[in-house]
């Protein structure tokens, strides 16, 4: 599906609730503007979409991919004839108070270069002053759908989660907190690689909402995020714990051998620690969370090897008898 069901919702302190359809949009993804979106999504007036063929910078707009209180997202293609390229182009409303902040944060996000992060390709302003961003257009499947439809083994689920952790750790090392880690913002591409989307409500590490606007996906939001407190790296760790729980809860449950070996209990302990109400009780870093998962994955491999050894021994004994 194009739109995610677990979309961010806003808690504005002024009248007018924004449309949240855009914030769960999958294809655009990417690092969009941090705090810029925290305010631009509030009190958005109704606006007719731009028609196909409209030129924005060197891009020609195609069909509308989605719209929300903050902006509209279009499929766009390069129009200068130098080469062919398609992007997801998001057009947002201007706010003079946020121009300087937008420039600073956009530069930070433009420097992100990781194979699991959607890339910021271009940006600028429309003739009427509205900021726009051209993002990498990603084809993929939502991570929770991918896990279930592909019937991934526990080991493969953990490997996939480790890839997500690597992307978040990369962002954290550059002082950025995503704040909206959830299945709807994670695609698995054709190479089986997780791709983290939409930094639209991202903030600098340790920043707090100023009370004007709070954007979040309630079911995945950390306690401090819901209360409007300081949002730091620990908030992303909480959301990673929630994501891990979602990836490990298919309808069929874990195989009985995993439960008997204590692996299920170990995974449960990791999820509980990552999602502790007190940020100080969570893993100290994404790297520490990932290391705990790697150890569990190694245990599953040893269990797998042991089962095959036992099977071969049983076959030899049966043949000898």
Secondary structure, DSSP 8 states (H G I E B T S, - for coil): --B-SS--EE--SSS-----TGGGBTTT-S---THHHHHHTTT--------TT-EETTEEEEEEEEE-SSEEEEEEEE-SSSS--EEEEEEE---GGGHHHHHHHHHHHHT---TTB--EEEEEE-TTS-EEEEEE----EEHHHHHHHTT--HHHHHHHHHHHHHHHHHHHHTTEE----SGGGEEE-TTS-EEE---TT-EETTEE--SS--EE-TTT--HHHHTT-EE-HHHHHHHHHHHHHHHT--TT-S-HHHHHTTHHHHHHHHHHHHT-SSGGGS-SSHHHHHHHHHHHHHHHHHHHHHHHHHHHHHHHHHHH-
